[in-house]
Amino acid sequence: METLMNILREIDDSIDYEKEQALIDDRLLDSFGVITLVAELEEAFDIEIEASEMIPENFNSAGAIYKMVCRLQEN
């Protein structure tokens, strides 16, 4: 989780990722931020995030992102 938080803070350190639950729905992360995040996650966690995973439910909070990463690492 620490690696994920570091990646998120590099993208935008003005967001309170520990509390925020609507990163996508409230447009706190824009499309460039999401693309950057996906690339960083794939590299840091050695996973591949398919287009089918690119849904708000997987990216609205740090917890949701972490859950997706853990699930993808199991595959």
N, CA, C and O atoms as a Tinker XYZ file with bonds, in Angstrom:
   300  protein
     1  N      0.824000   -1.196000    0.000000    73     2
     2  CA     0.000000    0.000000    0.000000    64     1     3
     3  C      0.868000    1.261000    0.000000    63     2     4     5
     4  O      0.493000    2.282000   -0.575000    81     3
     5  N      2.023000    1.177000    0.647000    73     3     6
     6  CA     2.911000    2.343000    0.702000    64     5     7
     7  C      3.396000    2.737000   -0.692000    63     6     8     9
     8  O      3.462000    3.922000   -1.020000    81     7
     9  N      3.734000    1.744000   -1.505000    73     7    10
    10  CA     4.167000    2.015000   -2.880000    64     9    11
    11  C      3.052000    2.701000   -3.652000    63    10    12    13
    12  O      3.295000    3.668000   -4.374000    81    11
    13  N      1.833000    2.205000   -3.502000    73    11    14
    14  CA     0.683000    2.811000   -4.168000    64    13    15
    15  C      0.508000    4.258000   -3.735000    63    14    16    17
    16  O      0.308000    5.135000   -4.576000    81    15
    17  N      0.580000    4.519000   -2.442000    73    15    18
    18  CA     0.404000    5.888000   -1.936000    64    17    19
    19  C      1.488000    6.804000   -2.484000    63    18    20    21
    20  O      1.208000    7.956000   -2.814000    81    19
    21  N      2.710000    6.321000   -2.586000    73    19    22
    22  CA     3.789000    7.132000   -3.150000    64    21    23
    23  C      3.514000    7.475000   -4.608000    63    22    24    25
    24  O      3.745000    8.606000   -5.033000    81    23
    25  N      3.023000    6.506000   -5.375000    73    23    26
    26  CA     2.691000    6.746000   -6.777000    64    25    27
    27  C      1.586000    7.796000   -6.876000    63    26    28    29
    28  O      1.678000    8.731000   -7.672000    81    27
    29  N      0.547000    7.636000   -6.068000    73    27    30
    30  CA    -0.569000    8.595000   -6.108000    64    29    31
    31  C     -0.103000    9.996000   -5.748000    63    30    32    33
    32  O     -0.503000   10.966000   -6.393000    81    31
    33  N      0.730000   10.114000   -4.736000    73    31    34
    34  CA     1.222000   11.442000   -4.320000    64    33    35
    35  C      2.092000   12.081000   -5.386000    63    34    36    37
    36  O      2.106000   13.304000   -5.526000    81    35
    37  N      2.828000   11.256000   -6.150000    73    35    38
    38  CA     3.634000   11.804000   -7.249000    64    37    39
    39  C      2.741000   12.392000   -8.337000    63    38    40    41
    40  O      3.104000   13.387000   -8.965000    81    39
    41  N      1.586000   11.791000   -8.563000    73    39    42
    42  CA     0.659000   12.268000   -9.596000    64    41    43
    43  C     -0.007000   13.565000   -9.150000    63    42    44    45
    44  O     -0.090000   14.516000   -9.928000    81    43
    45  N     -0.483000   13.615000   -7.899000    73    43    46
    46  CA    -1.114000   14.834000   -7.370000    64    45    47
    47  C     -1.057000   14.787000   -5.853000    63    46    48    49
    48  O     -1.802000   14.038000   -5.221000    81    47
    49  N     -0.176000   15.584000   -5.272000    73    47    50
    50  CA    -0.006000   15.548000   -3.817000    64    49    51
    51  C     -0.994000   16.434000   -3.070000    63    50    52    53
    52  O     -0.889000   16.566000   -1.850000    81    51
    53  N     -1.945000   17.043000   -3.762000    73    51    54
    54  CA    -2.939000   17.880000   -3.089000    64    53    55
    55  C     -4.179000   17.092000   -2.676000    63    54    56    57
    56  O     -5.053000   17.631000   -1.997000    81    55
    57  N     -4.268000   15.835000   -3.074000    73    55    58
    58  CA    -5.435000   14.997000   -2.771000    64    57    59
    59  C     -5.150000   14.157000   -1.529000    63    58    60    61
    60  O     -4.062000   13.599000   -1.382000    81    59
    61  N     -6.146000   14.072000   -0.630000    73    59    62
    62  CA    -6.036000   13.221000    0.556000    64    61    63
    63  C     -6.497000   11.817000    0.177000    63    62    64    65
    64  O     -7.669000   11.473000    0.330000    81    63
    65  N     -5.568000   11.021000   -0.313000    73    63    66
    66  CA    -5.901000    9.694000   -0.826000    64    65    67
    67  C     -6.392000    8.736000    0.251000    63    66    68    69
    68  O     -7.077000    7.761000   -0.056000    81    67
    69  N     -6.051000    9.001000    1.507000    73    67    70
    70  CA    -6.489000    8.113000    2.582000    64    69    71
    71  C     -7.975000    8.269000    2.867000    63    70    72    73
    72  O     -8.602000    7.347000    3.388000    81    71
    73  N     -8.551000    9.425000    2.532000    73    71    74
    74  CA    -9.968000    9.676000    2.811000    64    73    75
    75  C    -10.834000    9.703000    1.562000    63    74    76    77
    76  O    -12.023000    9.394000    1.630000    81    75
    77  N    -10.265000   10.061000    0.438000    73    75    78
    78  CA   -11.053000   10.273000   -0.789000    64    77    79
    79  C    -11.637000    8.965000   -1.315000    63    78    80    81
    80  O    -10.937000    7.958000   -1.416000    81    79
    81  N    -12.924000    8.991000   -1.647000    73    79    82
    82  CA   -13.623000    7.804000   -2.133000    64    81    83
    83  C    -14.209000    7.984000   -3.533000    63    82    84    85
    84  O    -14.902000    7.101000   -4.037000    81    83
    85  N    -13.930000    9.133000   -4.162000    73    83    86
    86  CA   -14.522000    9.410000   -5.482000    64    85    87
    87  C    -13.511000   10.099000   -6.391000    63    86    88    89
    88  O    -13.799000   11.144000   -6.976000    81    87
    89  N    -12.326000    9.507000   -6.504000    73    87    90
    90  CA   -11.257000   10.110000   -7.315000    64    89    91
    91  C    -11.689000   10.311000   -8.762000    63    90    92    93
    92  O    -11.367000   11.332000   -9.370000    81    91
    93  N    -12.407000    9.357000   -9.307000    73    91    94
    94  CA   -12.861000    9.444000  -10.691000    64    93    95
    95  C    -14.195000   10.180000  -10.769000    63    94    96    97
    96  O    -14.353000   11.111000  -11.559000    81    95
    97  N    -15.150000    9.758000   -9.948000    73    95    98
    98  CA   -16.492000   10.351000   -9.996000    64    97    99
    99  C    -16.466000   11.856000   -9.764000    63    98   100   101
   100  O    -17.238000   12.587000  -10.384000    81    99
   101  N    -15.597000   12.327000   -8.887000    73    99   102
   102  CA   -15.485000   13.771000   -8.607000    64   101   103
   103  C    -14.438000   14.451000   -9.483000    63   102   104   105
   104  O    -14.130000   15.628000   -9.296000    81   103
   105  N    -13.893000   13.702000  -10.442000    73   103   106
   106  CA   -12.904000   14.198000  -11.408000    64   105   107
   107  C    -11.653000   14.790000  -10.733000    63   106   108   109
   108  O    -11.088000   15.780000  -11.198000    81   107
   109  N    -11.248000   14.164000   -9.642000    73   107   110
   110  CA   -10.011000   14.594000   -8.980000    64   109   111
   111  C     -8.799000   14.098000   -9.765000    63   110   112   113
   112  O     -7.764000   14.763000   -9.805000    81   111
   113  N     -8.932000   12.931000  -10.385000    73   111   114
   114  CA    -7.903000   12.431000  -11.295000    64   113   115
   115  C     -8.436000   12.591000  -12.713000    63   114   116   117
   116  O     -9.491000   12.054000  -13.052000    81   115
   117  N     -7.711000   13.325000  -13.532000    73   115   118
   118  CA    -8.134000   13.494000  -14.923000    64   117   119
   119  C     -7.613000   12.326000  -15.759000    63   118   120   121
   120  O     -6.934000   11.438000  -15.242000    81   119
   121  N     -7.930000   12.333000  -17.036000    73   119   122
   122  CA    -7.546000   11.212000  -17.890000    64   121   123
   123  C     -6.028000   11.033000  -17.945000    63   122   124   125
   124  O     -5.537000    9.904000  -17.954000    81   123
   125  N     -5.290000   12.134000  -17.981000    73   123   126
   126  CA    -3.827000   12.027000  -17.986000    64   125   127
   127  C     -3.340000   11.402000  -16.684000    63   126   128   129
   128  O     -2.428000   10.575000  -16.690000    81   127
   129  N     -3.950000   11.798000  -15.566000    73   127   130
   130  CA    -3.580000   11.229000  -14.270000    64   129   131
   131  C     -3.833000    9.738000  -14.210000    63   130   132   133
   132  O     -3.029000    8.983000  -13.665000    81   131
   133  N     -4.964000    9.313000  -14.779000    73   131   134
   134  CA    -5.295000    7.886000  -14.781000    64   133   135
   135  C     -4.322000    7.111000  -15.657000    63   134   136   137
   136  O     -3.860000    6.038000  -15.270000    81   135
   137  N     -4.007000    7.642000  -16.829000    73   135   138
   138  CA    -3.059000    6.973000  -17.729000    64   137   139
   139  C     -1.690000    6.855000  -17.056000    63   138   140   141
   140  O     -1.045000    5.809000  -17.121000    81   139
   141  N     -1.263000    7.921000  -16.420000    73   139   142
   142  CA     0.011000    7.910000  -15.695000    64   141   143
   143  C     -0.036000    6.881000  -14.569000    63   142   144   145
   144  O      0.908000    6.116000  -14.374000    81   143
   145  N     -1.138000    6.872000  -13.837000    73   143   146
   146  CA    -1.302000    5.933000  -12.725000    64   145   147
   147  C     -1.228000    4.491000  -13.213000    63   146   148   149
   148  O     -0.535000    3.667000  -12.616000    81   147
   149  N     -1.935000    4.185000  -14.290000    73   147   150
   150  CA    -1.936000    2.819000  -14.830000    64   149   151
   151  C     -0.512000    2.399000  -15.212000    63   150   152   153
   152  O     -0.078000    1.295000  -14.882000    81   151
   153  N      0.201000    3.273000  -15.900000    73   151   154
   154  CA     1.570000    2.955000  -16.309000    64   153   155
   155  C      2.465000    2.716000  -15.091000    63   154   156   157
   156  O      3.256000    1.773000  -15.071000    81   155
   157  N      2.337000    3.564000  -14.088000    73   155   158
   158  CA     3.153000    3.420000  -12.872000    64   157   159
   159  C      2.805000    2.144000  -12.113000    63   158   160   161
   160  O      3.692000    1.460000  -11.604000    81   159
   161  N      1.511000    1.824000  -12.038000    73   159   162
   162  CA     1.083000    0.604000  -11.346000    64   161   163
   163  C      1.607000   -0.635000  -12.056000    63   162   164   165
   164  O      2.096000   -1.567000  -11.417000    81   163
   165  N      1.504000   -0.640000  -13.377000    73   163   166
   166  CA     1.975000   -1.795000  -14.138000    64   165   167
   167  C      3.464000   -2.028000  -13.920000    63   166   168   169
   168  O      3.908000   -3.166000  -13.771000    81   167
   169  N      4.223000   -0.950000  -13.901000    73   167   170
   170  CA     5.670000   -1.080000  -13.701000    64   169   171
   171  C      6.017000   -1.468000  -12.268000    63   170   172   173
   172  O      6.825000   -2.370000  -12.044000    81   171
   173  N      5.415000   -0.796000  -11.312000    73   171   174
   174  CA     5.775000   -1.020000   -9.905000    64   173   175
   175  C      5.349000   -2.395000   -9.401000    63   174   176   177
   176  O      6.051000   -3.009000   -8.599000    81   175
   177  N      4.197000   -2.881000   -9.872000    73   175   178
   178  CA     3.657000   -4.129000   -9.347000    64   177   179
   179  C      3.744000   -5.293000  -10.332000    63   178   180   181
   180  O      3.254000   -6.386000  -10.049000    81   179
   181  N      4.371000   -5.059000  -11.494000    73   179   182
   182  CA     4.546000   -6.098000  -12.507000    64   181   183
   183  C      3.209000   -6.758000  -12.864000    63   182   184   185
   184  O      3.068000   -7.980000  -12.827000    81   183
   185  N      2.237000   -5.912000  -13.209000    73   183   186
   186  CA     0.916000   -6.378000  -13.611000    64   185   187
   187  C      0.557000   -5.753000  -14.947000    63   186   188   189
   188  O      1.224000   -4.828000  -15.413000    81   187
   189  N     -0.505000   -6.268000  -15.561000    73   187   190
   190  CA    -1.037000   -5.671000  -16.771000    64   189   191
   191  C     -2.497000   -5.312000  -16.502000    63   190   192   193
   192  O     -3.304000   -6.175000  -16.156000    81   191
   193  N     -2.824000   -4.045000  -16.664000    73   191   194
   194  CA    -4.179000   -3.579000  -16.421000    64   193   195
   195  C     -4.892000   -3.486000  -17.769000    63   194   196   197
   196  O     -4.618000   -2.597000  -18.576000    81   195
   197  N     -5.807000   -4.419000  -17.992000    73   195   198
   198  CA    -6.557000   -4.483000  -19.247000    64   197   199
   199  C     -7.586000   -3.357000  -19.300000    63   198   200   201
   200  O     -7.944000   -2.779000  -18.274000    81   199
   201  N     -8.053000   -3.057000  -20.501000    73   199   202
   202  CA    -9.071000   -2.022000  -20.684000    64   201   203
   203  C    -10.322000   -2.326000  -19.865000    63   202   204   205
   204  O    -10.980000   -1.408000  -19.375000    81   203
   205  N    -10.652000   -3.595000  -19.716000    73   203   206
   206  CA   -11.849000   -3.978000  -18.960000    64   205   207
   207  C    -11.753000   -3.618000  -17.474000    63   206   208   209
   208  O    -12.772000   -3.548000  -16.787000    81   207
   209  N    -10.539000   -3.391000  -16.978000    73   207   210
   210  CA   -10.335000   -2.997000  -15.584000    64   209   211
   211  C    -10.468000   -1.491000  -15.387000    63   210   212   213
   212  O    -10.532000   -1.008000  -14.257000    81   211
   213  N    -10.507000   -0.758000  -16.487000    73   211   214
   214  CA   -10.511000    0.708000  -16.420000    64   213   215
   215  C    -11.921000    1.233000  -16.186000    63   214   216   217
   216  O    -12.506000    1.896000  -17.041000    81   215
   217  N    -12.448000    0.921000  -15.012000    73   215   218
   218  CA   -13.777000    1.374000  -14.623000    64   217   219
   219  C    -13.654000    2.175000  -13.327000    63   218   220   221
   220  O    -12.750000    1.927000  -12.529000    81   219
   221  N    -14.559000    3.137000  -13.114000    73   219   222
   222  CA   -14.457000    3.984000  -11.919000    64   221   223
   223  C    -14.362000    3.200000  -10.617000    63   222   224   225
   224  O    -13.643000    3.605000   -9.703000    81   223
   225  N    -15.076000    2.089000  -10.521000    73   223   226
   226  CA   -15.077000    1.308000   -9.283000    64   225   227
   227  C    -13.667000    0.862000   -8.886000    63   226   228   229
   228  O    -13.385000    0.699000   -7.699000    81   227
   229  N    -12.791000    0.666000   -9.854000    73   227   230
   230  CA   -11.425000    0.224000   -9.562000    64   229   231
   231  C    -10.477000    1.379000   -9.255000    63   230   232   233
   232  O     -9.355000    1.151000   -8.803000    81   231
   233  N    -10.914000    2.617000   -9.495000    73   231   234
   234  CA   -10.000000    3.757000   -9.363000    64   233   235
   235  C    -10.538000    4.887000   -8.490000    63   234   236   237
   236  O     -9.897000    5.934000   -8.398000    81   235
   237  N    -11.688000    4.712000   -7.849000    73   235   238
   238  CA   -12.274000    5.802000   -7.073000    64   237   239
   239  C    -11.576000    6.054000   -5.740000    63   238   240   241
   240  O    -11.712000    7.138000   -5.173000    81   239
   241  N    -10.837000    5.082000   -5.236000    73   239   242
   242  CA   -10.145000    5.278000   -3.951000    64   241   243
   243  C     -8.847000    4.482000   -3.952000    63   242   244   245
   244  O     -8.662000    3.559000   -4.745000    81   243
   245  N     -7.962000    4.859000   -3.054000    73   243   246
   246  CA    -6.703000    4.128000   -2.916000    64   245   247
   247  C     -6.981000    2.675000   -2.557000    63   246   248   249
   248  O     -6.293000    1.773000   -3.034000    81   247
   249  N     -7.985000    2.445000   -1.718000    73   247   250
   250  CA    -8.339000    1.087000   -1.333000    64   249   251
   251  C     -8.800000    0.254000   -2.516000    63   250   252   253
   252  O     -8.425000   -0.911000   -2.652000    81   251
   253  N     -9.618000    0.858000   -3.372000    73   251   254
   254  CA   -10.108000    0.151000   -4.559000    64   253   255
   255  C     -8.962000   -0.151000   -5.516000    63   254   256   257
   256  O     -8.905000   -1.234000   -6.099000    81   255
   257  N     -8.058000    0.794000   -5.677000    73   255   258
   258  CA    -6.904000    0.585000   -6.553000    64   257   259
   259  C     -6.042000   -0.546000   -6.005000    63   258   260   261
   260  O     -5.604000   -1.421000   -6.753000    81   259
   261  N     -5.802000   -0.524000   -4.706000    73   259   262
   262  CA    -4.974000   -1.551000   -4.082000    64   261   263
   263  C     -5.613000   -2.932000   -4.215000    63   262   264   265
   264  O     -4.923000   -3.918000   -4.473000    81   263
   265  N     -6.934000   -2.997000   -4.039000    73   263   266
   266  CA    -7.658000   -4.255000   -4.176000    64   265   267
   267  C     -7.509000   -4.805000   -5.598000    63   266   268   269
   268  O     -7.301000   -6.004000   -5.784000    81   267
   269  N     -7.615000   -3.923000   -6.599000    73   267   270
   270  CA    -7.459000   -4.334000   -7.984000    64   269   271
   271  C     -6.032000   -4.844000   -8.222000    63   270   272   273
   272  O     -5.843000   -5.883000   -8.854000    81   271
   273  N     -5.042000   -4.123000   -7.723000    73   271   274
   274  CA    -3.641000   -4.524000   -7.899000    64   273   275
   275  C     -3.403000   -5.905000   -7.296000    63   274   276   277
   276  O     -2.776000   -6.758000   -7.924000    81   275
   277  N     -3.896000   -6.123000   -6.092000    73   275   278
   278  CA    -3.709000   -7.428000   -5.427000    64   277   279
   279  C     -4.374000   -8.537000   -6.229000    63   278   280   281
   280  O     -3.807000   -9.619000   -6.376000    81   279
   281  N     -5.567000   -8.279000   -6.746000    73   279   282
   282  CA    -6.282000   -9.276000   -7.545000    64   281   283
   283  C     -5.510000   -9.604000   -8.817000    63   282   284   285
   284  O     -5.405000  -10.767000   -9.206000    81   283
   285  N     -4.968000   -8.568000   -9.464000    73   283   286
   286  CA    -4.223000   -8.786000  -10.701000    64   285   287
   287  C     -2.893000   -9.497000  -10.461000    63   286   288   289
   288  O     -2.412000  -10.231000  -11.324000    81   287
   289  N     -2.308000   -9.281000   -9.299000    73   287   290
   290  CA    -1.055000   -9.969000   -8.974000    64   289   291
   291  C     -1.280000  -11.457000   -8.757000    63   290   292   293
   292  O     -0.358000  -12.250000   -8.945000    81   291
   293  N     -2.486000  -11.851000   -8.364000    73   291   294
   294  CA    -2.791000  -13.253000   -8.132000    64   293   295
   295  C     -2.927000  -14.029000   -9.437000    63   294   296   297
   296  O     -2.757000  -15.247000   -9.460000    81   295
   297  N     -3.232000  -13.325000  -10.522000    73   295   298
   298  CA    -3.437000  -13.997000  -11.820000    64   297   299
   299  C     -2.136000  -14.366000  -12.480000    63   298   300
   300  O     -2.137000  -14.935000  -13.572000    81   299
